Amino acid sequence: MPMTIKVYEVDREGRTQVLRPETEVIPLDEPEYTHQFPACECPICAGGTP
């Protein structure tokens, strides 16, 4: 199922500016490895005490 994406920016006054017009994209079945978040290394997730 195709999706659409439109890239724009908003300034401090709330004005928008289109950086890239709406374009049709096809999502990946599985995300690429480089797009995944790294494992959390905080003391709570690592099993230690904060």
C-alpha positions as CSV (number, residue, x, y, z in Angstrom):
1,M,0.0,0.0,0.0
2,P,1.7,3.3,-1.1
3,M,1.9,6.2,1.3
4,T,2.5,9.9,0.8
5,I,5.0,12.2,2.5
6,K,5.3,16.0,2.4
7,V,8.3,17.7,4.0
8,Y,7.9,21.1,5.4
9,E,9.3,23.4,8.1
10,V,7.6,25.7,10.6
11,D,9.3,28.9,11.8
12,R,8.8,30.5,15.2
13,E,5.8,32.6,14.0
14,G,4.0,29.4,12.9
15,R,4.5,30.0,9.1
16,T,5.1,26.9,7.1
17,Q,7.4,26.5,4.1
18,V,7.2,23.3,1.9
19,L,10.7,21.9,1.4
20,R,9.5,18.9,-0.7
21,P,6.0,18.6,-2.2
22,E,3.8,15.6,-1.5
23,T,5.4,12.5,-3.0
24,E,4.2,8.9,-3.1
25,V,6.5,6.4,-1.3
26,I,6.4,2.6,-0.8
27,P,7.1,1.5,2.8
28,L,9.7,-1.2,3.4
29,D,8.5,-4.6,4.6
30,E,11.1,-4.6,7.4
31,P,13.1,-1.5,8.6
32,E,16.8,-1.5,7.6
33,Y,19.1,-2.3,10.5
34,T,20.6,1.2,10.5
35,H,17.2,2.7,11.1
36,Q,16.6,0.9,14.4
37,F,17.2,2.7,17.8
38,P,20.2,1.5,19.7
39,A,19.6,-0.4,23.0
40,C,19.2,1.8,26.0
41,E,22.2,2.0,28.2
42,C,20.7,3.8,31.2
43,P,21.2,2.1,34.6
44,I,17.6,1.1,34.9
45,C,17.5,-0.7,31.5
46,A,21.0,-2.2,32.1
47,G,19.7,-3.8,35.3
48,G,21.6,-1.7,37.7
49,T,20.4,0.9,40.2
50,P,20.0,4.6,39.2
